[in-house]
Amino acid sequence: MPEGPSVRKFHHLVSPFVGQQVFKTGGSSKKLNPAGFQSLWLQDTQVHGKKLFLRFDPDEEIVSAGNNPLSEPLQKEWKEEAGHHQEVSEQSSRSPGGDDAVPSGGDGLRCLWGDTPAGGAERWLQVSFGLFGSIWGNEFSRAKKANKRGDWRDPVPRLVLHFGGGGFLAFYNCQMVWSSSSPVVRPTSDILSEKFHRGQALEALGREQPVCYTLLDQRYFSGLGNIIKNEALFRAGIHPLSPGSLLGLPRLEALVDHVVAFSAGWLRGKFQGRQQHTQIYQKEWCPAGHQVVKETLGPPGGFQRLTWWCPQCQPRLSLDEPEQVVPSSGARAPSTQSLALEGP
């Protein structure tokens, strides 16, 4: 499943088409009528976690600045490196069991959605990417290998939008629904937002349940998926099944730091054309040479995700022996409130 960094790249791919009119449509979608986009103007695009939102209006108007997902420093750093459009889908070699859904409980969004646009001028399209969804700009996806029948058939896009400026967007394996109201998002839960609320995240992690369950809760870590979960836990040296209540605040702070740093680095690499390096995800051996354990983990009755960890580098805490943290030189760990004020 495309995670936050991939969806941010999709957003960046779509942004140049804002302010242009759709003059031709296509695609195989039967649930969403491609012809319904004919003559609409793409006026805004927003991103939140693993979802992308596109606003279409029947008339041309002043384009909204929208919710730019890149901070000012990142915008300056990546502007020159993202001038061309290319496919940014996740590698198809990843196991479908690795990240197949988001946990229940919401993802910081509130809106009513449907299959057809409601009446009124403003129409928002919510785009979810499932396991292998992607967006291509000004080119179509091509078959990378033969199917089970031995045919080299190119993937068929569910939606194709040709714009008056001469370019087009192709949506593959995306789930799309309409709404007549603006999405109400909570950037404080978005791991790639400058407004990400560290205090809120730390409070959620401090609960009694295993930290690997909490990390995938989109209410507190919107955009965080299975790859980020595995990598952040390994780099923080935390066993995935460790209850957050047994971990000291410095360890939880370190975990949040690794979540933010790995996610930002992954996004930066996408704009620089670099493939993200993983240390534990889908590995048989950790960087220290220890054998990695792979197991499907998830809350009882909830979604189960493939999880990789090193028993030596990520020892599991005993329930009767909570982690003891002794501050050095009499220093106190910062409070959750101060962390919230400091930001990421």
Phi and psi restraints in degrees (value plus and minus 20) as a CYANA .aco file:
   2 PRO   PHI     -75.9   -35.9
   2 PRO   PSI     110.0   150.0
   3 GLU   PHI    -119.1   -79.1
   3 GLU   PSI    -197.2  -157.2
   4 GLY   PHI     -67.1   -27.1
   4 GLY   PSI     -68.5   -28.5
   5 PRO   PHI     -80.1   -40.1
   5 PRO   PSI     -58.2   -18.2
   6 SER   PHI     -87.3   -47.3
   6 SER   PSI     -61.1   -21.1
   7 VAL   PHI     -87.7   -47.7
   7 VAL   PSI     -54.4   -14.4
   8 ARG   PHI     -82.5   -42.5
   8 ARG   PSI     -58.1   -18.1
   9 LYS   PHI     -88.0   -48.0
   9 LYS   PSI     -59.1   -19.1
  10 PHE   PHI     -78.8   -38.8
  10 PHE   PSI     -63.0   -23.0
  11 HIS   PHI     -79.4   -39.4
  11 HIS   PSI     -63.5   -23.5
  12 HIS   PHI     -85.2   -45.2
  12 HIS   PSI     -52.1   -12.1
  13 LEU   PHI     -89.2   -49.2
  13 LEU   PSI     -55.9   -15.9
  14 VAL   PHI    -100.1   -60.1
  14 VAL   PSI     -51.4   -11.4
  15 SER   PHI     -72.3   -32.3
  15 SER   PSI     -59.5   -19.5
  16 PRO   PHI     -82.2   -42.2
  16 PRO   PSI     -36.2     3.8
  17 PHE   PHI    -110.1   -70.1
  17 PHE   PSI     -26.1    13.9
  18 VAL   PHI     -83.4   -43.4
  18 VAL   PSI     112.8   152.8
  19 GLY   PHI      74.9   114.9
  19 GLY   PSI     -18.9    21.1
  20 GLN   PHI    -128.7   -88.7
  20 GLN   PSI     136.6   176.6
  21 GLN   PHI    -120.8   -80.8
  21 GLN   PSI     121.1   161.1
  22 VAL   PHI     -99.4   -59.4
  22 VAL   PSI     103.8   143.8
  23 PHE   PHI    -136.1   -96.1
  23 PHE   PSI     -29.2    10.8
  24 LYS   PHI    -174.3  -134.3
  24 LYS   PSI     120.3   160.3
  25 THR   PHI    -151.6  -111.6
  25 THR   PSI     143.3   183.3
  26 GLY   PHI    -185.8  -145.8
  26 GLY   PSI    -196.8  -156.8
  27 GLY   PHI     106.7   146.7
  27 GLY   PSI     143.4   183.4
  28 SER   PHI    -115.8   -75.8
  28 SER   PSI     -20.7    19.3
  29 SER   PHI     -83.1   -43.1
  29 SER   PSI     109.5   149.5
  30 LYS   PHI    -121.7   -81.7
  30 LYS   PSI     -46.8    -6.8
  31 LYS   PHI     -96.0   -56.0
  31 LYS   PSI     -54.8   -14.8
  32 LEU   PHI    -135.3   -95.3
  32 LEU   PSI      96.9   136.9
  33 ASN   PHI     -94.0   -54.0
  33 ASN   PSI      89.6   129.6
  34 PRO   PHI     -78.2   -38.2
  34 PRO   PSI     -52.3   -12.3
  35 ALA   PHI     -84.1   -44.1
  35 ALA   PSI     -39.6     0.4
  36 GLY   PHI     -87.2   -47.2
  36 GLY   PSI     -34.4     5.6
  37 PHE   PHI    -108.4   -68.4
  37 PHE   PSI     -28.5    11.5
  38 GLN   PHI     -75.9   -35.9
  38 GLN   PSI     108.6   148.6
  39 SER   PHI      52.7    92.7
  39 SER   PSI     -18.5    21.5
  40 LEU   PHI     -97.1   -57.1
  40 LEU   PSI     134.1   174.1
  41 TRP   PHI    -124.7   -84.7
  41 TRP   PSI     109.6   149.6
  42 LEU   PHI    -100.3   -60.3
  42 LEU   PSI      93.6   133.6
  43 GLN   PHI    -128.5   -88.5
  43 GLN   PSI     -38.0     2.0
  44 ASP   PHI    -183.4  -143.4
  44 ASP   PSI     136.3   176.3
  45 THR   PHI    -164.1  -124.1
  45 THR   PSI     115.0   155.0
  46 GLN   PHI    -153.2  -113.2
  46 GLN   PSI     136.9   176.9
  47 VAL   PHI    -152.5  -112.5
  47 VAL   PSI     122.2   162.2
  48 HIS   PHI    -168.1  -128.1
  48 HIS   PSI      93.8   133.8
  49 GLY   PHI      40.5    80.5
  49 GLY   PSI    -137.6   -97.6
  50 LYS   PHI    -121.0   -81.0
  50 LYS   PSI      -7.5    32.5
  51 LYS   PHI    -141.6  -101.6
  51 LYS   PSI     126.7   166.7
  52 LEU   PHI    -138.5   -98.5
  52 LEU   PSI     121.5   161.5
  53 PHE   PHI    -144.2  -104.2
  53 PHE   PSI     110.3   150.3
  54 LEU   PHI    -141.2  -101.2
  54 LEU   PSI     110.9   150.9
  55 ARG   PHI    -124.3   -84.3
  55 ARG   PSI     104.8   144.8
  56 PHE   PHI    -135.7   -95.7
  56 PHE   PSI     116.5   156.5
  57 ASP   PHI    -146.5  -106.5
  57 ASP   PSI     130.5   170.5
  58 PRO   PHI     -93.6   -53.6
  58 PRO   PSI     -37.5     2.5
  59 ASP   PHI    -144.4  -104.4
  59 ASP   PSI     133.6   173.6
  60 GLU   PHI     -94.1   -54.1
  60 GLU   PSI     122.5   162.5
  61 GLU   PHI    -173.6  -133.6
  61 GLU   PSI     158.4   198.4
  62 ILE   PHI     -86.3   -46.3
  62 ILE   PSI     107.0   147.0
  63 VAL   PHI     -91.5   -51.5
  63 VAL   PSI     114.2   154.2
  64 SER   PHI     -94.8   -54.8
  64 SER   PSI     126.9   166.9
  65 ALA   PHI     -86.8   -46.8
  65 ALA   PSI     -45.3    -5.3
  66 GLY   PHI      53.5    93.5
  66 GLY   PSI    -187.8  -147.8
  67 ASN   PHI    -126.4   -86.4
  67 ASN   PSI      67.1   107.1
  68 ASN   PHI     -86.5   -46.5
  68 ASN   PSI     101.9   141.9
  69 PRO   PHI     -97.9   -57.9
  69 PRO   PSI     -29.0    11.0
  70 LEU   PHI    -121.7   -81.7
  70 LEU   PSI     114.3   154.3
  71 SER   PHI     -88.2   -48.2
  71 SER   PSI     143.1   183.1
  72 GLU   PHI     -75.6   -35.6
  72 GLU   PSI     -66.8   -26.8
  73 PRO   PHI     -81.2   -41.2
  73 PRO   PSI     -59.7   -19.7
  74 LEU   PHI     -90.2   -50.2
  74 LEU   PSI     -56.6   -16.6
  75 GLN   PHI     -78.6   -38.6
  75 GLN   PSI     -65.3   -25.3
  76 LYS   PHI     -85.8   -45.8
  76 LYS   PSI     -58.3   -18.3
  77 GLU   PHI     -91.0   -51.0
  77 GLU   PSI     -54.7   -14.7
  78 TRP   PHI    -122.7   -82.7
  78 TRP   PSI     -26.8    13.2
  79 LYS   PHI     -77.3   -37.3
  79 LYS   PSI     -64.4   -24.4
  80 GLU   PHI     -96.7   -56.7
  80 GLU   PSI     -37.2     2.8
  81 GLU   PHI    -117.1   -77.1
  81 GLU   PSI     -20.6    19.4
  82 ALA   PHI    -143.8  -103.8
  82 ALA   PSI      18.0    58.0
  83 GLY   PHI     -99.3   -59.3
  83 GLY   PSI     -39.6     0.4
  84 HIS   PHI    -131.4   -91.4
  84 HIS   PSI     137.0   177.0
  85 HIS   PHI    -122.1   -82.1
  85 HIS   PSI     115.2   155.2
  86 GLN   PHI    -170.2  -130.2
  86 GLN   PSI     146.0   186.0
  87 GLU   PHI     -91.0   -51.0
  87 GLU   PSI     118.1   158.1
  88 VAL   PHI    -151.7  -111.7
  88 VAL   PSI      17.3    57.3
  89 SER   PHI     -96.9   -56.9
  89 SER   PSI     140.2   180.2
  90 GLU   PHI     -91.6   -51.6
  90 GLU   PSI     136.0   176.0
  91 GLN   PHI     -84.4   -44.4
  91 GLN   PSI     111.4   151.4
  92 SER   PHI     -92.6   -52.6
  92 SER   PSI     -29.3    10.7
  93 SER   PHI     -97.6   -57.6
  93 SER   PSI     -28.4    11.6
  94 ARG   PHI     -90.4   -50.4
  94 ARG   PSI     126.0   166.0
  95 SER   PHI     -87.3   -47.3
  95 SER   PSI     113.3   153.3
  96 PRO   PHI     -79.9   -39.9
  96 PRO   PSI     -43.3    -3.3
  97 GLY   PHI    -100.7   -60.7
  97 GLY   PSI     -25.2    14.8
  98 GLY   PHI     -91.1   -51.1
  98 GLY   PSI     -55.6   -15.6
  99 ASP   PHI    -182.2  -142.2
  99 ASP   PSI      58.7    98.7
 100 ASP   PHI    -120.0   -80.0
 100 ASP   PSI     -24.3    15.7
 101 ALA   PHI    -192.5  -152.5
 101 ALA   PSI     150.1   190.1
 102 VAL   PHI    -123.5   -83.5
 102 VAL   PSI     128.4   168.4
 103 PRO   PHI     -86.6   -46.6
 103 PRO   PSI     138.9   178.9
 104 SER   PHI     -88.9   -48.9
 104 SER   PSI     145.4   185.4
 105 GLY   PHI      91.7   131.7
 105 GLY   PSI     -17.7    22.3
 106 GLY   PHI      72.2   112.2
 106 GLY   PSI     148.3   188.3
 107 ASP   PHI    -157.3  -117.3
 107 ASP   PSI       8.0    48.0
 108 GLY   PHI      63.8   103.8
 108 GLY   PSI      -4.8    35.2
 109 LEU   PHI    -141.5  -101.5
 109 LEU   PSI     126.2   166.2
 110 ARG   PHI    -159.0  -119.0
 110 ARG   PSI      99.1   139.1
 111 CYS   PHI    -191.6  -151.6
 111 CYS   PSI     136.8   176.8
 112 LEU   PHI    -123.8   -83.8
 112 LEU   PSI     109.5   149.5
 113 TRP   PHI    -141.6  -101.6
 113 TRP   PSI     138.4   178.4
 114 GLY   PHI    -172.9  -132.9
 114 GLY   PSI     158.3   198.3
 115 ASP   PHI    -107.7   -67.7
 115 ASP   PSI     -39.1     0.9
 116 THR   PHI    -148.7  -108.7
 116 THR   PSI     128.8   168.8
 117 PRO   PHI     -86.1   -46.1
 117 PRO   PSI     114.9   154.9
 118 ALA   PHI     -98.0   -58.0
 118 ALA   PSI     149.4   189.4
 119 GLY   PHI     -86.2   -46.2
 119 GLY   PSI     140.9   180.9
 120 GLY   PHI      89.8   129.8
 120 GLY   PSI     147.0   187.0
 121 ALA   PHI     -97.8   -57.8
 121 ALA   PSI     -59.7   -19.7
 122 GLU   PHI    -109.3   -69.3
 122 GLU   PSI     108.5   148.5
 123 ARG   PHI    -153.3  -113.3
 123 ARG   PSI     100.9   140.9
 124 TRP   PHI    -125.8   -85.8
 124 TRP   PSI     113.7   153.7
 125 LEU   PHI    -128.6   -88.6
 125 LEU   PSI      99.4   139.4
 126 GLN   PHI    -110.8   -70.8
 126 GLN   PSI     107.7   147.7
 127 VAL   PHI    -134.6   -94.6
 127 VAL   PSI      98.1   138.1
 128 SER   PHI    -131.7   -91.7
 128 SER   PSI     130.3   170.3
 129 PHE   PHI    -129.3   -89.3
 129 PHE   PSI     -20.2    19.8
 130 GLY   PHI      32.7    72.7
 130 GLY   PSI    -160.5  -120.5
 131 LEU   PHI    -102.6   -62.6
 131 LEU   PSI     -62.4   -22.4
 132 PHE   PHI    -150.9  -110.9
 132 PHE   PSI       5.1    45.1
 133 GLY   PHI     -88.1   -48.1
 133 GLY   PSI     131.1   171.1
 134 SER   PHI    -179.0  -139.0
 134 SER   PSI     144.4   184.4
 135 ILE   PHI    -146.5  -106.5
 135 ILE   PSI     113.2   153.2
 136 TRP   PHI    -135.0   -95.0
 136 TRP   PSI     124.2   164.2
 137 GLY   PHI    -137.4   -97.4
 137 GLY   PSI     103.0   143.0
 138 ASN   PHI      42.5    82.5
 138 ASN   PSI       0.0    40.0
 139 GLU   PHI    -181.8  -141.8
 139 GLU   PSI     138.4   178.4
 140 PHE   PHI    -125.7   -85.7
 140 PHE   PSI     133.7   173.7
 141 SER   PHI     -89.2   -49.2
 141 SER   PSI     123.4   163.4
 142 ARG   PHI    -138.7   -98.7
 142 ARG   PSI     130.9   170.9
 143 ALA   PHI     -82.3   -42.3
 143 ALA   PSI     111.9   151.9
 144 LYS   PHI    -117.6   -77.6
 144 LYS   PSI     -35.7     4.3
 145 LYS   PHI    -179.9  -139.9
 145 LYS   PSI     144.1   184.1
 146 ALA   PHI     -93.0   -53.0
 146 ALA   PSI     129.3   169.3
 147 ASN   PHI     -98.8   -58.8
 147 ASN   PSI    -194.4  -154.4
 148 LYS   PHI     -82.1   -42.1
 148 LYS   PSI     -44.7    -4.7
 149 ARG   PHI    -107.2   -67.2
 149 ARG   PSI     -22.9    17.1
 150 GLY   PHI      67.2   107.2
 150 GLY   PSI     -11.8    28.2
 151 ASP   PHI    -110.2   -70.2
 151 ASP   PSI     120.7   160.7
 152 TRP   PHI    -118.3   -78.3
 152 TRP   PSI      57.6    97.6
 153 ARG   PHI    -121.6   -81.6
 153 ARG   PSI     109.6   149.6
 154 ASP   PHI     -89.2   -49.2
 154 ASP   PSI     125.8   165.8
 155 PRO   PHI     -79.7   -39.7
 155 PRO   PSI     127.4   167.4
 156 VAL   PHI    -121.2   -81.2
 156 VAL   PSI     102.4   142.4
 157 PRO   PHI     -90.0   -50.0
 157 PRO   PSI     125.2   165.2
 158 ARG   PHI     -97.7   -57.7
 158 ARG   PSI     -45.9    -5.9
 159 LEU   PHI    -170.4  -130.4
 159 LEU   PSI     115.0   155.0
 160 VAL   PHI    -148.7  -108.7
 160 VAL   PSI     107.6   147.6
 161 LEU   PHI    -139.5   -99.5
 161 LEU   PSI      96.4   136.4
 162 HIS   PHI    -116.9   -76.9
 162 HIS   PSI     111.6   151.6
 163 PHE   PHI    -128.9   -88.9
 163 PHE   PSI     140.4   180.4
 164 GLY   PHI     -82.4   -42.4
 164 GLY   PSI     -42.5    -2.5
 165 GLY   PHI     -96.3   -56.3
 165 GLY   PSI     -25.0    15.0
 166 GLY   PHI      84.9   124.9
 166 GLY   PSI     -32.2     7.8
 167 GLY   PHI    -119.4   -79.4
 167 GLY   PSI     158.3   198.3
 168 PHE   PHI    -170.6  -130.6
 168 PHE   PSI     139.3   179.3
 169 LEU   PHI    -139.8   -99.8
 169 LEU   PSI     117.5   157.5
 170 ALA   PHI    -141.6  -101.6
 170 ALA   PSI     106.3   146.3
 171 PHE   PHI    -125.6   -85.6
 171 PHE   PSI     103.3   143.3
 172 TYR   PHI    -135.4   -95.4
 172 TYR   PSI     110.5   150.5
 173 ASN   PHI      34.3    74.3
 173 ASN   PSI      10.9    50.9
 174 CYS   PHI    -115.9   -75.9
 174 CYS   PSI     129.2   169.2
 175 GLN   PHI    -122.3   -82.3
 175 GLN   PSI     100.9   140.9
 176 MET   PHI    -148.6  -108.6
 176 MET   PSI     113.5   153.5
 177 VAL   PHI    -158.7  -118.7
 177 VAL   PSI     132.4   172.4
 178 TRP   PHI    -114.4   -74.4
 178 TRP   PSI     135.2   175.2
 179 SER   PHI    -167.4  -127.4
 179 SER   PSI     131.3   171.3
 180 SER   PHI    -119.5   -79.5
 180 SER   PSI     -16.8    23.2
 181 SER   PHI    -143.5  -103.5
 181 SER   PSI     133.3   173.3
 182 SER   PHI     -87.6   -47.6
 182 SER   PSI     122.8   162.8
 183 PRO   PHI     -87.7   -47.7
 183 PRO   PSI     115.8   155.8
 184 VAL   PHI    -121.5   -81.5
 184 VAL   PSI      88.7   128.7
 185 VAL   PHI    -130.8   -90.8
 185 VAL   PSI     141.3   181.3
 186 ARG   PHI    -139.4   -99.4
 186 ARG   PSI      72.0   112.0
 187 PRO   PHI     -81.1   -41.1
 187 PRO   PSI     -38.4     1.6
 188 THR   PHI     -85.3   -45.3
 188 THR   PSI     -38.2     1.8
 189 SER   PHI    -119.9   -79.9
 189 SER   PSI     -25.9    14.1
 190 ASP   PHI    -104.5   -64.5
 190 ASP   PSI      98.8   138.8
 191 ILE   PHI     -86.6   -46.6
 191 ILE   PSI     -37.2     2.8
 192 LEU   PHI    -125.9   -85.9
 192 LEU   PSI     -11.3    28.7
 193 SER   PHI    -112.7   -72.7
 193 SER   PSI     125.0   165.0
 194 GLU   PHI     -84.5   -44.5
 194 GLU   PSI     -38.4     1.6
 195 LYS   PHI    -115.7   -75.7
 195 LYS   PSI     -11.0    29.0
 196 PHE   PHI     -73.7   -33.7
 196 PHE   PSI     108.1   148.1
 197 HIS   PHI    -113.1   -73.1
 197 HIS   PSI      79.4   119.4
 198 ARG   PHI     -84.9   -44.9
 198 ARG   PSI     -58.2   -18.2
 199 GLY   PHI     -81.9   -41.9
 199 GLY   PSI     -63.0   -23.0
 200 GLN   PHI     -82.4   -42.4
 200 GLN   PSI     -61.0   -21.0
 201 ALA   PHI     -86.3   -46.3
 201 ALA   PSI     -62.0   -22.0
 202 LEU   PHI     -85.6   -45.6
 202 LEU   PSI     -58.7   -18.7
 203 GLU   PHI     -83.2   -43.2
 203 GLU   PSI     -60.3   -20.3
 204 ALA   PHI     -86.9   -46.9
 204 ALA   PSI     -61.3   -21.3
 205 LEU   PHI     -86.1   -46.1
 205 LEU   PSI     -45.9    -5.9
 206 GLY   PHI     -96.8   -56.8
 206 GLY   PSI     -16.9    23.1
 207 ARG   PHI     -93.1   -53.1
 207 ARG   PSI     152.0   192.0
 208 GLU   PHI     -94.8   -54.8
 208 GLU   PSI     -37.6     2.4
 209 GLN   PHI     -96.7   -56.7
 209 GLN   PSI     140.4   180.4
 210 PRO   PHI     -76.1   -36.1
 210 PRO   PSI     120.4   160.4
 211 VAL   PHI     -84.7   -44.7
 211 VAL   PSI     -46.8    -6.8
 212 CYS   PHI     -87.9   -47.9
 212 CYS   PSI     -44.9    -4.9
 213 TYR   PHI     -93.9   -53.9
 213 TYR   PSI     -64.4   -24.4
 214 THR   PHI     -85.7   -45.7
 214 THR   PSI     -58.0   -18.0
 215 LEU   PHI     -79.8   -39.8
 215 LEU   PSI     -51.2   -11.2
 216 LEU   PHI    -109.7   -69.7
 216 LEU   PSI     -16.7    23.3
 217 ASP   PHI     -98.9   -58.9
 217 ASP   PSI      89.4   129.4
 218 GLN   PHI     -88.4   -48.4
 218 GLN   PSI     -31.2     8.8
 219 ARG   PHI     -88.8   -48.8
 219 ARG   PSI     -47.0    -7.0
 220 TYR   PHI    -136.3   -96.3
 220 TYR   PSI     -44.0    -4.0
 221 PHE   PHI    -154.3  -114.3
 221 PHE   PSI      43.2    83.2
 222 SER   PHI     -86.9   -46.9
 222 SER   PSI     108.8   148.8
 223 GLY   PHI      78.9   118.9
 223 GLY   PSI     -31.5     8.5
 224 LEU   PHI    -104.2   -64.2
 224 LEU   PSI     106.7   146.7
 225 GLY   PHI    -142.0  -102.0
 225 GLY   PSI    -186.4  -146.4
 226 ASN   PHI     -86.1   -46.1
 226 ASN   PSI     -56.4   -16.4
 227 ILE   PHI     -85.8   -45.8
 227 ILE   PSI     -69.5   -29.5
 228 ILE   PHI     -82.0   -42.0
 228 ILE   PSI     -60.0   -20.0
 229 LYS   PHI     -76.9   -36.9
 229 LYS   PSI     -73.1   -33.1
 230 ASN   PHI     -82.4   -42.4
 230 ASN   PSI     -64.6   -24.6
 231 GLU   PHI     -88.5   -48.5
 231 GLU   PSI     -62.2   -22.2
 232 ALA   PHI     -85.2   -45.2
 232 ALA   PSI     -62.5   -22.5
 233 LEU   PHI     -83.5   -43.5
 233 LEU   PSI     -61.4   -21.4
 234 PHE   PHI     -86.3   -46.3
 234 PHE   PSI     -65.5   -25.5
 235 ARG   PHI     -87.2   -47.2
 235 ARG   PSI     -45.7    -5.7
 236 ALA   PHI    -108.6   -68.6
 236 ALA   PSI     -26.6    13.4
 237 GLY   PHI      50.1    90.1
 237 GLY   PSI      12.2    52.2
 238 ILE   PHI    -133.1   -93.1
 238 ILE   PSI     109.8   149.8
 239 HIS   PHI     -86.1   -46.1
 239 HIS   PSI     116.4   156.4
 240 PRO   PHI     -80.3   -40.3
 240 PRO   PSI     -47.1    -7.1
 241 LEU   PHI    -114.6   -74.6
 241 LEU   PSI     -11.7    28.3
 242 SER   PHI     -87.8   -47.8
 242 SER   PSI     104.2   144.2
 243 PRO   PHI     -84.3   -44.3
 243 PRO   PSI     114.5   154.5
 244 GLY   PHI     -80.3   -40.3
 244 GLY   PSI     -48.5    -8.5
 245 SER   PHI     -87.6   -47.6
 245 SER   PSI     -37.5     2.5
 246 LEU   PHI    -112.1   -72.1
 246 LEU   PSI     -28.4    11.6
 247 LEU   PHI    -114.7   -74.7
 247 LEU   PSI     120.4   160.4
 248 GLY   PHI     -93.3   -53.3
 248 GLY   PSI     140.1   180.1
 249 LEU   PHI     -77.5   -37.5
 249 LEU   PSI     -60.6   -20.6
 250 PRO   PHI     -79.8   -39.8
 250 PRO   PSI     -56.6   -16.6
 251 ARG   PHI     -88.7   -48.7
 251 ARG   PSI     -60.3   -20.3
 252 LEU   PHI     -87.4   -47.4
 252 LEU   PSI     -58.1   -18.1
 253 GLU   PHI     -81.4   -41.4
 253 GLU   PSI     -62.9   -22.9
 254 ALA   PHI     -82.4   -42.4
 254 ALA   PSI     -58.3   -18.3
 255 LEU   PHI     -83.2   -43.2
 255 LEU   PSI     -65.7   -25.7
 256 VAL   PHI     -82.9   -42.9
 256 VAL   PSI     -59.9   -19.9
 257 ASP   PHI     -78.4   -38.4
 257 ASP   PSI     -63.8   -23.8
 258 HIS   PHI     -89.1   -49.1
 258 HIS   PSI     -55.1   -15.1
 259 VAL   PHI     -79.8   -39.8
 259 VAL   PSI     -69.9   -29.9
 260 VAL   PHI     -87.8   -47.8
 260 VAL   PSI     -64.9   -24.9
 261 ALA   PHI     -85.9   -45.9
 261 ALA   PSI     -65.1   -25.1
 262 PHE   PHI     -84.7   -44.7
 262 PHE   PSI     -61.6   -21.6
 263 SER   PHI     -84.3   -44.3
 263 SER   PSI     -65.5   -25.5
 264 ALA   PHI     -85.2   -45.2
 264 ALA   PSI     -59.6   -19.6
 265 GLY   PHI     -86.0   -46.0
 265 GLY   PSI     -56.8   -16.8
 266 TRP   PHI     -84.4   -44.4
 266 TRP   PSI     -65.2   -25.2
 267 LEU   PHI     -83.8   -43.8
 267 LEU   PSI     -62.4   -22.4
 268 ARG   PHI     -80.7   -40.7
 268 ARG   PSI     -61.0   -21.0
 269 GLY   PHI     -83.8   -43.8
 269 GLY   PSI     -53.9   -13.9
 270 LYS   PHI     -83.9   -43.9
 270 LYS   PSI     -58.5   -18.5
 271 PHE   PHI     -96.9   -56.9
 271 PHE   PSI     -39.2     0.8
 272 GLN   PHI    -118.0   -78.0
 272 GLN   PSI     -18.3    21.7
 273 GLY   PHI      55.5    95.5
 273 GLY   PSI       0.7    40.7
 274 ARG   PHI    -121.6   -81.6
 274 ARG   PSI     122.7   162.7
 275 GLN   PHI    -103.6   -63.6
 275 GLN   PSI     117.5   157.5
 276 GLN   PHI     -89.4   -49.4
 276 GLN   PSI     109.3   149.3
 277 HIS   PHI    -106.4   -66.4
 277 HIS   PSI     110.9   150.9
 278 THR   PHI    -133.7   -93.7
 278 THR   PSI     128.2   168.2
 279 GLN   PHI    -122.3   -82.3
 279 GLN   PSI     -44.6    -4.6
 280 ILE   PHI    -151.1  -111.1
 280 ILE   PSI     -50.3   -10.3
 281 TYR   PHI     -84.0   -44.0
 281 TYR   PSI     102.3   142.3
 282 GLN   PHI      40.2    80.2
 282 GLN   PSI       6.7    46.7
 283 LYS   PHI    -121.1   -81.1
 283 LYS   PSI     134.2   174.2
 284 GLU   PHI    -116.6   -76.6
 284 GLU   PSI     -44.7    -4.7
 285 TRP   PHI    -154.0  -114.0
 285 TRP   PSI     122.4   162.4
 286 CYS   PHI    -101.7   -61.7
 286 CYS   PSI     148.4   188.4
 287 PRO   PHI     -77.5   -37.5
 287 PRO   PSI     -44.3    -4.3
 288 ALA   PHI    -104.6   -64.6
 288 ALA   PSI     -21.6    18.4
 289 GLY   PHI      71.4   111.4
 289 GLY   PSI     -11.0    29.0
 290 HIS   PHI    -107.0   -67.0
 290 HIS   PSI     128.5   168.5
 291 GLN   PHI     -91.5   -51.5
 291 GLN   PSI     115.7   155.7
 292 VAL   PHI    -111.9   -71.9
 292 VAL   PSI     122.1   162.1
 293 VAL   PHI    -117.8   -77.8
 293 VAL   PSI     116.3   156.3
 294 LYS   PHI    -139.9   -99.9
 294 LYS   PSI     109.5   149.5
 295 GLU   PHI    -172.1  -132.1
 295 GLU   PSI     129.4   169.4
 296 THR   PHI    -106.7   -66.7
 296 THR   PSI      99.6   139.6
 297 LEU   PHI    -145.9  -105.9
 297 LEU   PSI     129.2   169.2
 298 GLY   PHI     155.9   195.9
 298 GLY   PSI     142.4   182.4
 299 PRO   PHI     -84.4   -44.4
 299 PRO   PSI     130.5   170.5
 300 PRO   PHI     -75.7   -35.7
 300 PRO   PSI     106.0   146.0
 301 GLY   PHI      58.5    98.5
 301 GLY   PSI     -20.7    19.3
 302 GLY   PHI    -126.3   -86.3
 302 GLY   PSI    -190.9  -150.9
 303 PHE   PHI     -93.1   -53.1
 303 PHE   PSI     118.0   158.0
 304 GLN   PHI    -124.5   -84.5
 304 GLN   PSI     116.3   156.3
 305 ARG   PHI    -145.5  -105.5
 305 ARG   PSI     121.4   161.4
 306 LEU   PHI     -84.6   -44.6
 306 LEU   PSI     111.1   151.1
 307 THR   PHI    -150.6  -110.6
 307 THR   PSI     114.7   154.7
 308 TRP   PHI    -134.8   -94.8
 308 TRP   PSI     116.1   156.1
 309 TRP   PHI    -175.6  -135.6
 309 TRP   PSI     141.2   181.2
 310 CYS   PHI    -125.4   -85.4
 310 CYS   PSI      97.3   137.3
 311 PRO   PHI     -80.6   -40.6
 311 PRO   PSI     -48.4    -8.4
 312 GLN   PHI    -100.6   -60.6
 312 GLN   PSI     -64.5   -24.5
 313 CYS   PHI    -100.8   -60.8
 313 CYS   PSI     -40.7    -0.7
 314 GLN   PHI    -148.5  -108.5
 314 GLN   PSI      47.3    87.3
 315 PRO   PHI     -84.5   -44.5
 315 PRO   PSI     124.8   164.8
 316 ARG   PHI    -105.6   -65.6
 316 ARG   PSI     114.7   154.7
 317 LEU   PHI     -97.4   -57.4
 317 LEU   PSI     123.5   163.5
 318 SER   PHI    -100.3   -60.3
 318 SER   PSI     123.4   163.4
 319 LEU   PHI     -82.1   -42.1
 319 LEU   PSI     -50.0   -10.0
 320 ASP   PHI    -115.3   -75.3
 320 ASP   PSI     -13.7    26.3
 321 GLU   PHI    -153.9  -113.9
 321 GLU   PSI      53.5    93.5
 322 PRO   PHI     -81.1   -41.1
 322 PRO   PSI     133.1   173.1
 323 GLU   PHI     -82.4   -42.4
 323 GLU   PSI     111.3   151.3
 324 GLN   PHI    -121.3   -81.3
 324 GLN   PSI     102.5   142.5
 325 VAL   PHI    -131.5   -91.5
 325 VAL   PSI      99.4   139.4
 326 VAL   PHI    -127.2   -87.2
 326 VAL   PSI      88.7   128.7
 327 PRO   PHI     -79.7   -39.7
 327 PRO   PSI     116.8   156.8
 328 SER   PHI    -103.3   -63.3
 328 SER   PSI     122.6   162.6
 329 SER   PHI      35.7    75.7
 329 SER   PSI       9.1    49.1
 330 GLY   PHI      53.4    93.4
 330 GLY   PSI     -10.7    29.3
 331 ALA   PHI     -96.1   -56.1
 331 ALA   PSI     125.1   165.1
 332 ARG   PHI    -122.4   -82.4
 332 ARG   PSI     122.5   162.5
 333 ALA   PHI     -89.9   -49.9
 333 ALA   PSI     123.6   163.6
 334 PRO   PHI     -83.3   -43.3
 334 PRO   PSI     127.8   167.8
 335 SER   PHI     -96.3   -56.3
 335 SER   PSI     143.2   183.2
 336 THR   PHI     -80.0   -40.0
 336 THR   PSI     -57.4   -17.4
 337 GLN   PHI     -84.9   -44.9
 337 GLN   PSI     -62.1   -22.1
 338 SER   PHI     -87.4   -47.4
 338 SER   PSI     -54.9   -14.9
 339 LEU   PHI     -83.7   -43.7
 339 LEU   PSI     -59.2   -19.2
 340 ALA   PHI     -84.5   -44.5
 340 ALA   PSI     -55.4   -15.4
 341 LEU   PHI     -94.5   -54.5
 341 LEU   PSI     -53.7   -13.7
 342 GLU   PHI     -91.5   -51.5
 342 GLU   PSI     -53.5   -13.5
 343 GLY   PHI      59.9    99.9
 343 GLY   PSI    -197.3  -157.3
